[in-house]
Amino acid sequence: MKYLILILGTVASFPVAAAEFKKIDECVTGTRVMDRKDRTGVVTGVSNGMCKVKFEGEAKESSSLHWMLRPAGSSVVTADKLANGVYKCYHSGGYAFIDIHIDGPNAYRDKNGKAGRYSLDAKSGRIVFESGTLKGASAKLFNGPKIGLNMTGQNVYNTTCGMQKKS
C-alpha cells in the first residue's frame, strides 16, 4: 500500500467536499454555493450540463460540475464519527484493493483483518491512524460517509473510500 502515488493531477488536487449536490437540478439560479476550494459564489445558470457560477472576487463566470458544489455555509464535515461498516477504496477510477473495516469509535481493521486504532477530530474531520496498516497515512472524513486517504501523508486525498452499501 505504500506505493500509491498521486496520478490524478487536477481532480486529486482538491479534497472531496461534503454536502455536494447530487443532481444538476440543485444548481438553481441565485443559490449561494461553495466549491472544493471553499470559494463562495452564486449560481447564474446551467449550460451544457454544467453549473455556471460567479465566484466572489473573480471577474469571469466559471463552469462547475454539480457534484463539485455544495450549499454555501455547509460544513465539509457532516458527522463527528465514522459509521461502522466496510469502506471500499478507489484510486484513479479503479478499486485500490484497500478495504477499511470501521469496527467502533476508534477501531478499524484492514482487508486482511489486521487491527488498528484511529482518532477523529470532529471539528476538522481529520483522521489519524495511530496504529495498524494505515499508520502514517493522511485521512479526512467527508460526507457520504467517505474517507479521503493519502498513503504518503500529504493532504491531497487521491484515494476515496466509500461505505459499502448493503444489498
Secondary structure, 3 states (H helix, E strand, C coil): CCCCCCCCHHHHCCCCCCCCCCCHHHCCCCCEEECCCCCEEEEEEEECCEEEEEECCCCCCEEECHHHCEECCCCCCCCCCCCCEEEEEEECCEEEEEEEEECCCCEEECCCCCEEEEEECCCCCEEEECCCCCCCCEEEEECCCEEEEECCCCCCCCEEEEECCCC
